[in-house]
């Protein structure tokens, strides 16, 4: 590597255009269809994408992917019962 670069980011304008120039791509690029950065390994250009993972992490911060909330029966006997989500004790 004459200039010592090990990789670079790819701006939105060139994400799809750079695809034919790459020697290989990772699974994320195959799934998304475009690289967001590339690495240079043994003189080969390898496309990578971390956009999808970044979006998932941002969504998880706002609405964590967890087990479904607990439901339980609420209400007084003889008055009918209904299902409550995270209800206070009955």
Backbone as CSV, one residue per row, in Angstrom:
resi,resn,N_x,N_y,N_z,CA_x,CA_y,CA_z,C_x,C_y,C_z
1,UNK,0.834,-1.162,0.000,0.000,0.000,0.000,0.888,1.237,0.000
2,UNK,1.037,1.889,-1.126,1.952,3.026,-1.222,1.602,4.195,-0.298
3,UNK,0.327,4.510,-0.120,-0.059,5.640,0.717,-0.389,5.236,2.143
4,UNK,-0.420,3.968,2.424,-0.683,3.490,3.768,-2.152,3.409,4.153
5,UNK,-3.073,3.609,3.223,-4.497,3.500,3.543,-4.888,2.061,3.802
6,UNK,-5.796,1.881,4.765,-6.324,0.549,5.057,-7.795,0.448,4.706
7,UNK,-8.401,1.574,4.360,-9.801,1.587,3.993,-10.311,3.003,3.885
8,UNK,-11.611,3.131,3.611,-12.213,4.456,3.497,-13.726,4.368,3.580
9,UNK,-14.338,5.467,3.964,-15.786,5.564,3.983,-16.264,5.897,2.577
10,UNK,-17.490,5.507,2.283,-18.068,5.785,0.966,-19.291,6.664,1.179
11,UNK,-19.310,7.809,0.540,-20.435,8.722,0.671,-21.646,8.187,-0.087
12,UNK,-22.816,8.663,0.301,-24.082,8.179,-0.261,-24.076,8.216,-1.792
13,UNK,-23.535,9.251,-2.356,-23.555,9.397,-3.811,-22.852,8.263,-4.551
14,UNK,-21.908,7.591,-3.895,-21.099,6.589,-4.587,-21.297,5.164,-4.086
15,UNK,-22.207,4.951,-3.144,-22.366,3.618,-2.554,-22.696,2.552,-3.589
16,UNK,-23.592,2.829,-4.489,-23.951,1.853,-5.519,-22.928,1.865,-6.647
17,UNK,-22.438,3.032,-6.999,-21.495,3.158,-8.116,-20.188,2.415,-7.878
18,UNK,-19.772,2.278,-6.623,-18.495,1.636,-6.319,-18.570,0.098,-6.393
19,UNK,-19.775,-0.457,-6.376,-19.949,-1.917,-6.346,-19.121,-2.665,-7.401
20,UNK,-19.133,-2.259,-8.669,-18.357,-3.006,-9.675,-16.841,-2.968,-9.468
21,UNK,-16.368,-2.026,-8.668,-14.928,-1.884,-8.445,-14.406,-2.769,-7.311
22,UNK,-15.312,-3.354,-6.525,-14.906,-4.148,-5.368,-14.542,-5.573,-5.763
23,UNK,-13.562,-6.117,-5.057,-13.152,-7.505,-5.285,-14.021,-8.482,-4.502
24,UNK,-14.575,-8.029,-3.385,-15.432,-8.885,-2.550,-16.319,-7.996,-1.695
25,UNK,-17.418,-8.574,-1.211,-18.319,-7.850,-0.299,-18.712,-8.787,0.832
26,UNK,-19.098,-8.200,1.978,-19.527,-9.036,3.099,-21.038,-9.293,3.021
27,UNK,-21.550,-10.085,3.946,-22.969,-10.460,3.934,-23.889,-9.256,4.074
28,UNK,-23.479,-8.260,4.846,-24.311,-7.070,5.025,-24.476,-6.314,3.704
29,UNK,-23.425,-6.230,2.928,-23.513,-5.568,1.623,-24.438,-6.353,0.703
30,UNK,-24.339,-7.661,0.740,-25.234,-8.476,-0.093,-26.696,-8.252,0.294
31,UNK,-26.961,-8.145,1.587,-28.335,-7.966,2.056,-28.866,-6.564,1.748
32,UNK,-28.031,-5.546,1.924,-28.472,-4.158,1.761,-28.327,-3.679,0.320
33,UNK,-27.300,-4.162,-0.368,-27.122,-3.802,-1.772,-26.089,-2.739,-2.047
34,UNK,-25.422,-2.253,-1.002,-24.403,-1.223,-1.202,-23.476,-1.182,0.009
35,UNK,-22.195,-0.873,-0.216,-21.260,-0.749,0.906,-21.288,0.657,1.493
36,UNK,-20.965,0.762,2.780,-20.836,2.084,3.401,-19.364,2.410,3.659
37,UNK,-18.533,1.393,3.639,-17.087,1.612,3.733,-16.378,0.430,3.096
38,UNK,-15.109,0.610,2.811,-14.339,-0.498,2.252,-13.014,-0.625,2.962
39,UNK,-12.521,-1.829,2.960,-11.197,-2.076,3.532,-10.289,-2.562,2.399
40,UNK,-9.020,-2.334,2.587,-8.033,-2.772,1.607,-7.208,-3.857,2.283
41,UNK,-7.357,-5.078,1.802,-6.677,-6.228,2.391,-5.916,-6.971,1.305
42,UNK,-4.621,-7.024,1.445,-3.746,-7.695,0.469,-3.995,-7.163,-0.940
43,UNK,-4.190,-5.855,-1.044,-4.394,-5.236,-2.347,-5.801,-5.410,-2.916
44,UNK,-6.691,-6.021,-2.166,-8.074,-6.233,-2.630,-9.000,-5.253,-1.932
45,UNK,-10.005,-4.771,-2.664,-11.012,-3.876,-2.094,-12.195,-4.707,-1.624
46,UNK,-12.474,-4.648,-0.315,-13.559,-5.420,0.291,-14.626,-4.444,0.771
47,UNK,-15.861,-4.622,0.296,-16.959,-3.749,0.693,-17.632,-4.243,1.967
48,UNK,-17.948,-3.305,2.849,-18.623,-3.597,4.116,-19.765,-2.612,4.291
49,UNK,-20.742,-2.977,5.110,-21.830,-2.061,5.411,-22.203,-2.189,6.875
50,UNK,-22.212,-1.053,7.574,-22.653,-1.045,8.970,-23.877,-0.157,9.162
51,UNK,-24.472,0.289,8.070,-25.661,1.147,8.168,-26.822,0.408,8.824
52,UNK,-27.075,-0.817,8.382,-28.190,-1.585,8.929,-28.052,-1.810,10.418
53,UNK,-26.859,-2.169,10.853,-26.618,-2.396,12.287,-26.809,-1.108,13.078
54,UNK,-26.403,0.008,12.502,-26.575,1.293,13.174,-28.041,1.658,13.328
55,UNK,-28.839,1.392,12.308,-30.275,1.674,12.383,-30.925,0.803,13.450
56,UNK,-30.570,-0.490,13.468,-31.143,-1.401,14.464,-30.792,-0.942,15.875
57,UNK,-29.546,-0.548,16.108,-29.145,-0.085,17.439,-29.903,1.175,17.844
58,UNK,-30.121,2.079,16.898,-30.855,3.301,17.207,-32.302,2.988,17.577
59,UNK,-32.917,2.063,16.851,-34.298,1.684,17.151,-34.372,0.985,18.508
60,UNK,-33.412,0.121,18.787,-33.405,-0.587,20.068,-33.280,0.370,21.250
61,UNK,-32.570,1.484,21.063,-32.468,2.468,22.141,-33.818,3.109,22.427
62,UNK,-34.589,3.333,21.365,-35.901,3.961,21.535,-36.969,2.966,21.965
63,UNK,-36.929,1.768,21.412,-37.935,0.740,21.703,-37.228,-0.613,21.769
64,UNK,-36.682,-0.959,22.927,-35.908,-2.198,23.043,-36.684,-3.429,22.581
65,UNK,-35.970,-4.290,21.850,-36.561,-5.545,21.409,-36.476,-6.523,22.569
66,UNK,-37.565,-6.691,23.257,-37.576,-7.545,24.437,-38.714,-8.537,24.318
67,UNK,-38.810,-9.370,25.306,-39.912,-10.332,25.351,-41.227,-9.565,25.414
68,UNK,-42.289,-10.161,24.913,-43.582,-9.471,24.981,-43.937,-9.126,26.420
69,UNK,-44.667,-8.054,26.607,-45.016,-7.657,27.975,-45.891,-8.709,28.643
70,UNK,-45.838,-8.730,29.941,-46.633,-9.700,30.701,-48.087,-9.253,30.718
71,UNK,-48.973,-10.192,30.498,-50.410,-9.937,30.574,-50.975,-10.774,31.704
72,UNK,-51.975,-10.265,32.372,-52.618,-11.065,33.398,-54.064,-10.618,33.526
73,UNK,-54.842,-11.461,34.160,-56.253,-11.157,34.330,-56.431,-10.167,35.464
74,UNK,-57.312,-9.223,35.260,-57.588,-8.206,36.271,-59.094,-8.085,36.469
75,UNK,-59.465,-7.406,37.496,-60.879,-7.174,37.769,-61.304,-7.903,39.027
76,UNK,-62.495,-7.564,39.504,-62.998,-8.181,40.729,-63.883,-9.376,40.384
77,UNK,-63.865,-10.401,41.234,-64.732,-11.548,40.970,-66.194,-11.114,40.850
78,UNK,-66.902,-11.713,39.906,-68.302,-11.421,39.705,-68.575,-10.187,38.872
79,UNK,-67.588,-9.428,38.613,-67.757,-8.197,37.837,-67.192,-8.349,36.436
80,UNK,-66.798,-9.541,36.063,-66.132,-9.746,34.775,-64.651,-9.498,34.936
81,UNK,-63.881,-10.104,34.088,-62.430,-9.916,34.132,-61.951,-9.540,32.740
82,UNK,-60.841,-8.884,32.665,-60.254,-8.526,31.382,-58.750,-8.674,31.488
83,UNK,-58.102,-8.661,30.363,-56.641,-8.814,30.335,-56.018,-7.440,30.383
84,UNK,-55.062,-7.287,31.251,-54.387,-6.000,31.415,-52.895,-6.165,31.109
85,UNK,-52.363,-5.210,30.456,-50.930,-5.210,30.179,-50.245,-4.447,31.290
86,UNK,-49.312,-5.127,31.952,-48.539,-4.522,33.036,-49.440,-3.779,34.019
87,UNK,-50.508,-4.424,34.353,-51.499,-3.792,35.229,-51.012,-3.776,36.669
88,UNK,-51.521,-2.842,37.443,-51.202,-2.850,38.871,-51.843,-4.077,39.504
89,UNK,-51.427,-4.432,40.680,-52.017,-5.605,41.326,-53.529,-5.479,41.418
90,UNK,-54.204,-6.607,41.201,-55.672,-6.616,41.235,-56.173,-6.875,42.633
